[in-house]
Amino acid sequence: MLRLDKVTYRVGARVLLDGADATINTGHRVGLVGRNGTGKTTLLKLISGDIELDGGHIHLPTRWKVGLTHQEAPSGSQSLLDTVMSADKELVALENEALTATDPDRIGEIHARLADKQAHSAHARAARILVGLGFDNDAQGRPCGEFSGGWRMRVALASLLFSEPDLLLLDEPTNHLDLEATLWLEGYLKGYPGTIVLVSHDRELLNRAVSEILHLEHSKLTLYQGGYDRFESTRRERLQLNAKQRARREAQTAHIREFIDRFRYKASKAKQAQSRIKMLSKMEPIPEDRDEASISFNFPEPAFLASPLVTTDNASIGYDGKAVLSNLELRIDSEDRIALLGANGNGKSTLIKLLAGKLQPLEGSINKSKRLRVGYFAQHQADELDASATPYILMDRARPRDNEPQVRAQLGRFGFSQERAETIVGDLSGGEKARLNFALISADKPNILLLDEPTNHLDVDSRQALVHSINAFPGAVIIVSHDPHLIETTADQFWLVEDGKIEPYDGDLDDYRSRLLGKRQSLRGEKPATENEKKQPTVTVDKKEARRQSAAAREALVPLKKEAQQAEAWVKRLERKKAEIAKELANPEIYLEGADKEHVIDLQMRSAKIEGDLEDAEQAWLKALDILEKSTG
């Protein structure tokens, strides 16, 4: 087993781990979670021995082989398949020695060890891993150096998986994967023969691939049973129980103090008071669970535009005159929530660029509403922000006509306080840069959001905040993401981008998983499972109709939300007027001799009228909220 005993680690004056304890049993799969910056990656490096502890001990079985994901991408002229197979250094050494060994006993030992390592199937196993991560047979034979950095990081992951360490330490393994490869990895990890510690912000991966959650918070580690949803529920219950216990303890302490203060100097009660003083000294306070500040996303409401927002007429799009997608007949309406499915390289980002105006059709046409405003989040855009500027400066550049309060209000929608708005971008975390990018792309109140891998730098809580903000946004949304949870909770329609075309996909992500599994079995020459062999029965559901009804229900809520927002704005306006009049009435100078008495009377009458109007406005607001709550169930 893996045991962490009083582990302490500091970075300068900051303590990342402070006497942290945890035990992970052999063969268990554990998700390591915590807010960005808490030290998850550091903990993996401490376990692997890449960095040294400041205090405590980490105990591992002496024969365990430990493998950790690294940020260095392999390169060179070696083929992908050979690169992956060379990752198992013991296998390579044994195979080389088998060619030259002459001692019969040693030859026997070599072949026995090769049999233990299943060397006869190593080539096929490496190929299967590469196929799962998106490399077909032709790609596997090409030199590693021909691929981009993101694809070579997949090769690095394939190499680590192939080496099958006893303890597999994975740090955000889906960062360079598309949805298809992420779904494959999920299945692979569920069957992994060793022990796994997985750092990930992918909620579905943490629900499906691990059986325990190790939570790093306030420099301590807490182990929870189950996947992420169960962890979240258990932790919420624990926090609620802790809050109740703390409240009871504080009330009990206050009662005892009150007794002591009242009777400690009365002779008849002195003995009881002294007894309570001793009782109080033995009562340890229950520490408060200081939860981190919540993450904020709030896309501004766009001006209404009639559907369709965008249509294409027999459009073909691509690069350098070569079409990637052809014969596109698409329509996007104002309430659409569309997720694009399809492997990397099939044209999902190309379509997003067409809709964003970054590409023009090679053939055919694209037609957009005249007043259409587009918010485009590109997957590498957050990394390309001016590192020497501040969020305020960048927003001021993007909105030169806005005054300072308007600029700060837009930044505030995405969680930037005055202090963080004045922080150099180079000093922001990856999550903060992503949120800044959201603030910038939505500053013009877009009617459509085009989100190309928007979760890359976001932790689980930030991703959930993004889900809520997308669902609250009244405009259209087109999403490309490797995060199944984001797709499943925000999209009503799926478009499959494959083989140079785009078609509606009527299934859900479970259907898509099955489809991918069938394709991989075909690539490996395996026979797809029959209906009787499938574990789960097929349920006949009109998923397209269900998604249409979901979109219609959300559309019906738009006027209710607008009515509630208008009522709230009315209340706030009246409250401001009431405060202004109250301030004027509190001025003693208006009551001095010679002052305008009629003005005072007018102020008093206006104040009384506003009181009545405010009561009506509050009733209207409460009524609108009540109707909205009932409509949303």
N, C-alpha and C positions, 0 to 999 in steps of 0.2 A: 504494500500500500504506500501511498504518498502522504506524509505527515508534516505539517507545518507547525512548529513549536515556538511560540513567542517571537515570531519573525518581525524584525524592525528594519526599516530602510528610510533614509533621508536623502532629499535632494536639496543641498544647501540648508537653509533654515526650515524648509518645509518637510513635514513628516508624512510620507505616503503610507507606511505601514508601522503600526505602533503596538508591538506585542500581539500580533495576529496569530490565531490558531485555526487549524482546519485539518480534517482527515478525509482522504479520498481513497476508497477501497479499490482494490485491483479489479480491472474490467469495467469499472463504472464510467459513464459518460456524463461529464459535468460542464455546465455552461457558467462561465465567469462573467458577471455583469456588474455594472456600476456606471455612474455618470462619467462623461469624458473628462480626462485629467485626474481621475482618482488613483491611477497606478496599476491598471490591469496588465498592460504590456510589460511594465516593470516587473510585476509578479511572475509572469511567464519567463522572463529573462533570469530572474533569481532562481526559479525552479530548474531551469536548464543549465545553470552555472555560468551563463554569459556575464553576469555581474555578481559581485559579492555582497553578502548581507552586512548590515551594521550591527545586528544582534539577533539572537535566536538560532534555530537550527531547522534545516529541511532534510528530512529522512526519506531516502529512496532505496529500494532493493539494489544491492550491489551489481547485479547482472542486468539490470534494466537498461535498455537503449532508449535514449530520449531524443525526440525530434521536434524541432521548433521551426515555424515558418519564418523565413528571413525576407528582407526587402530587396536583396540582390537578385536580379533576373539573370538566368544563365544565358550565355551567348556562344559564339564560335561556329565552327563548320560542322560539328557533330549533328547528326539527325536528331529529331525530337525523341524518337524511340530509343536510340542509343543513349541520349542524355538522361532519360528517365531510368533506364536499366543500370546505368553506371552509378546511380544514387545508392544502390545497395552494394557498398564497398566490399562486404564480406563475400557476397555472391561473385563479384568480379574477381576477387583474389582467389577464391576456390576454383573457379573455372580456369583461370590462368595457370594455377598450380597443377590442376589435373592434366594439363597438356605436357608438363615437364617432369612430374613426379615419377620416381622409379622404385621407391621403397614400397613393397606390397602392403605393409601395415598402414603406411601413410595414405596410399591410394584408397584403401578401404575406408579410412577415416574421412577422406575428402568426399567420397561418393555417398557415404552415410549422411554426412552433413548436407550435401547437395539435395539428397532425398528429403531430409527434414525441412529444407527451405523450399521444397517443391520447385526445384530449378527447371524441371521439364516444362512447367507451365508459366514460367516467369515472363517469357516473351508475350504470350497471350494476355497475361494479367496487366502488363504495362500498356499494351495496346488498348485494352478495355478501359483503363483509367483515362487514357488520352482521348478516346472516343467520348467518354462521359463528360470530359471538360471541353469538348467542342472541336477536336481535331480528327478529321476523317483520315482514311488510309493514306491518301496522297500527301496530306500535310505532315503526317508522322515521318515520312521519308525525307522531308526538306530540312536544310540546315537551320539550326536554332536562330542564327543571326539574321535570317531573313524576316523574322517576325517582329512586330512592334513590342514595346515594353510591356503593355498590358497582357498580350498573348504569351510572352515569355514568362510572366509571373504565373500564368496558368501552368506552364511547364514546370516551374519551381514547385508548385503545389502538387502536381502529378508525381514529381520525383520524391517528395516527402511521403506521400501516401503509399507509393510503391515500396519504399524502404521499410514500411510497417514497423515503426518503433514501438517498444512496449508502452511508452508514454508519449502520446501524440499531443503536442501543444500547438493549437491553431489560433492565430491572431487575425481576426477579421478575414477569413479565407474567401468570403464572397465578394470582397471589394472589387476584384478584377473579373468577376464572372457575370454572365447574363442570366436571365431567369432560368433558361434551360439547363445550364451548367449548375446553377444553385439547386434546382430540384434534383438533379442527379447526385450532387454531393450530399444532400439530405439523406437519400436512400443509402449511399455508401457508408456514411458515418453510423447509421443505425445498425449495420452489420459488422462494424470494425471489431477485430478480435482483441485489441488492446485497451488501455485506459486512455481516456480523452479529457483534456481540459480545453474548452472552446470559448474564446472571446468573440462575441458577435453581438451586433445590434439588430439582427434579423429575427424578429419575434417568432415567425413560423419555424425557422431552423431551431430555435431554442425550445419550441414546443414539441417538435417532432423528433429531433435527433439526440436529445439529452434526457436523462432521467433525474438529474439533480441540478440545482442552481446554487452557485457560490456567489454571494453578494458582497462586494467590497464597498464599504461605506464608513465614513468617519474613521479611516485608517484601520478598521477591523473587518474580519471575515465572518459571515454567517451562512451556514449551509441549510438549504431548504430542499425538501423532497418534491419531485415532480418537475414539469416543464415551466415555462415562463408564466403562463396564465395562472397556474396554481401558486407559483411563487408570489406573484403580484397580489393575489387574493389573500394568501396566508400572511404576507407582510402587512397588508392593510388591516387585517384583523388584529395582528399583534400590536400595531401602532394605536389602534382604537382602544384595545385593552390596556395598553400602557398609559394612554391619556386618562382613562377612567381611574386606574389605580393611582396615578399621580394626583388627580383631582381629589380623590378620597383621602389620600395621605396629607395633602395640603389643608383640606378642611379639618382633618383630625388634629394636625399640628396647630392650626389656628385656634381650635377649641381648647387645646391643652394650654397654649400660651395665654389665652384669655383667662383661664382658671388661675394660672400661676400669677399673672399680673394683678388679679383681683384679690387673691387670698394669701399670697406668700408672707405678708406682714401682719396677718391676723393670727393671734396665738392659737385660736381654736381650730384654724385650718392649716397651720404651718406644716404639720406633718404630711397632710395630703398634698400640699403644694410641692414639698421637697420630693415626694414620691413621683410626682408628675415631671419634675425637672430631670430626675434620673431616667424616666421613661422617654422623655424628649431627646436626651443625649444618646440613647440607644437606637433611635429611629433614623435610619439612613434615608436621605431623600432619594426618590425615584428620578433618575435623570430624564430630561426631556429629549425626545427624539427630534432632532433638528433636521427636518427634511429640506433638501435643496430647493432653491427657488424654482418655481415652475417656469417652463419654457413657453414663450408666447409667439404665435403666428396669427395674423389677422389680415386677410386680403381685403382691400377696400371694395365696396360695392360698385360695380360699373354702371354706366348709363344703359338703359334698356335698348336693345336692338332686336328687330324682328328676325326670325329665322327665314332662310338659312344664313349662317355667318360666312360659310365658305363652301364653294362647290368646285369640283374639277370636271373638265370635259375632255375625255380621252387623252389625259395628260401622261407624258413620259418624263421621268426625271433621272438625273445621273450626273456624271462628271466627265469633262473632256470629250463631250459628244457621245459617250457610251451610257446607255440607259441602265439604271439599276432597277427601276420599277416602271412598268408600262401599262397603258390602257386603263388609267385610273379614272373611275367614275365615283367620286366620293361626295358626301354631303355632311356638313357639321352644323348642328342646330345649337341654339343658345343654352339648352339644358343638357347637352350630351356629356357623358362621362365615359371616355373611351380609353382602354388600355391596349397597347400594341404588343402582340405576342410574336415570337420568331427569334431564331438564333442570331447572334451577332454577325454583321456583314450582310444581312438580308435586306436592309434598307430602312429600318425603323427611324434612325436618326436622320436619314436623308429625307424622309417624309416630314419630320418635324422641321427641318430646315426650309423645306418648301413652304410650309404653313407659316413659318416665321418671316418669310420674305428673304431668306439668306440664299435661296436658290430659285431660279426661274425654270419653267418647264422646257425640256428639249423639244417636245411636240405637244399639241393640244393647248389647253388654257386652264388657268385658275381664276376664279371669280370670288371677290371678297366684298362684304358689306362696306359701303363708302366710309362709314364712321367707325370701322372696326379697329380696336386697339388690342395689341397682342403682347402678352408677357411671356418671354422665352427664357427658360432656365436650361442652359447647356451644362453638360456634366463636368466640364473642366473650367467653366466660367469663374467659379469661386476661387480657383487657384491663380487666376489671371488678374485679380483686382490689384490696383495700385497699392503696393505694400507700404509706401511712404506717406499715404494720405490717411485721413480718419474717416469713419463712417459718415460723420457730418459733412465733411468736404465732398465726398463722393455723391452723397444725396443732393447737396447744394449744386454740384455740377450737373446732375441729372435733371434737377428741377430749378433752373435759375430764376424763374418767375415767382417761386414760392418764398414767403418770408420765413424767418427763423422758427417761429412756433409751428408752421406747417411742416417744415423739414423735420423738426424734432418729433412731431406727432407721427409722421410716417415711420420714422425709425422706432418710435415707441411701440408701434403696432407689432413689431417683430422682436420685442424684448430688449431694445437698446436704451438703457438708462442714460442720463446726461453724462455720467462718467465714462461708460463704454462707448458712447457716441464720439468721445474725444480721444479714444485710444487708437494708436497707430495700427493700421490693418495688419501689418506684419506681426504684431503682438497678439492678434486675435486667434482663438482656437479654430479648428476646421469647422466645427459646428456654428460658431459665430460668423465665420465668413459665408457659410451657406445661408444663414439667416439674413445677412446683409445683402446677399445676392437676391433673395426673395423680396426684400424691401425695395431694392432698386428696380427689379423687373415689374413690380406691381404699383410703382409710384404714379403711373398714368391711368390707374384704374382700368386695367385691361378687361375686355369682354371674354377673352379666351386665354387660358394658361396652358403653355406647352412645356411639360416637365420631362426632361431627359435625364434620367438617373438622379432624382432630386435628393435621395437619402444617403448618398455616399459618405458624408461627413457627420451624419446625425446619429445620436444615440437613441435608445429605445423610446425614452420619454419624449424626445424631440420628434421622432417619427410619429408617435401617437398624436402629438400636438398638430403635426402637419396633416394627419388624417382628418382631425376635427375641422381644421381650417379649410381644407379642400371641400369637405361635405357641407360646410356653411357657405361656401362661395357660390353665388347665384349664377355665375357664368359657365361657359363650357370648359372642360378640362381634357387634355390629351396627355397620357402618361406612358413613358417607357421606364420600366424599373425591374430590378432583379429581386425586389422585396415582395414576396407573395402576399404578405399581410396588407401592405399598402394597396396593392391591386385589388384584392378581394374586398376590402372595406370601402373603396372609393369608386370603383368602375361599375357601370351598368352594362357596358358593351365591350366585347373583345373583337379586335381586328387582327387577323393572322397575316403577317407579312412574310411571304415565302415564295420562292421560285419566281421572283420578279413581278409578283402581283399582290394585291391586298383584297382579302375577302372577309366577310363577317364570320366569326367563330361562335357557334351557338352553345358550346359547352361551357363548363366552369373550369377552375384550375385543377380540380381532381381529374376531370376528363382529359385535360391537357397533359397532366402527369402520365396518365395511362397511354395517351397517344405517343409521348416521347419514349416511354418504356417499350412500346411496340416497335418503334423505329429503331431503337438500339438493338433489340433482339434480332431484327431483320439484318442490321449491319453485321452482327456477330454470327449470323446464320442459324439463330435459334428459332424454334417454333413458338409463336405467340401462344399465351395461355388460352385455353378454351373457356367457354362460359362456366362450365362446371368446376374449373380449376381456380376461378377467380374467388378471392376471399369475400368480397362484398357483393351483395346482389345489386343488379342494376335497377335504379329507381326511375320510373318514367315521369319526368317533370318538364313542362314547357318553360325552359329557362329563359328563352328570349322574351316570352310574354311576361315572366316574373320581373325581368329587368325593365321592360317597358312600363309595367305598373309601378315599379320603384321610382322611375324617372317622372311618371305622371304625378305620383304622390308628392315628390319633392317640389315639382312645379306648382302644385296646389298650395304648398306652404309659403311660396314666395310672397303673395299679397298679405298673408297673415304676418309674416316676419316684418314686412314693410310697415304695416299698420302699427305693430308693436314698437318699431323703431321711431316712427313719427310721433306716437304718443309719448315715448320716453323723451324725445327731443323737445316736445311741447312742455313737459314738466320741467326740464332743465332750464328752458328759456324763462318760464315764469319764476322759477327759484332765483335766477339771476336778477330779474326785475325786482322781486321782493327784497332781495339782499341790498340792492342799490337804494331802494326807497327807505328801507330800515336804517341804512347808514346815514342817509340825508336827514331823516327824522331824529337821529341820535345827535345831530350837530346842534349844540346849545345856541349857536349864533342866530338860528332862524326863529328863536323865541324871544330875542331881545326886543326892547322897545324900539319901535320904528321899523321893524322888519315886516316883510309882506305876510300878513296873517292869512290872506286868501291862498297863498302858496302852500302854507302849512295845512290848511283845510283840504286843498286839492291833493296833497300828498297822502293825507289820511284816508281820503275817499278812494284814491287809487290803490292804496295798500289793502283796504277792505275788499275792493273788487278783485284784486289779484288773489287774495286769500280764497275767495269763492271759486275763481277760475282754476286755481291750483288744486283745490279739492276735486273739481270736475275732471281735470286732466289726470290726476292720480287714479281716479276711478276708471277712466277710459284706459289708462295704461295697464292697470291690474286686470281689467276685463280682457284686453287684447292678449296679455300674457297667459291668462287662464285658458282662452280659446286655443292659443298656440300649443300649450302644454298638452291639452286634451287631444289635439290633432296629431301630435307626435307620439302619443301613447305614453 
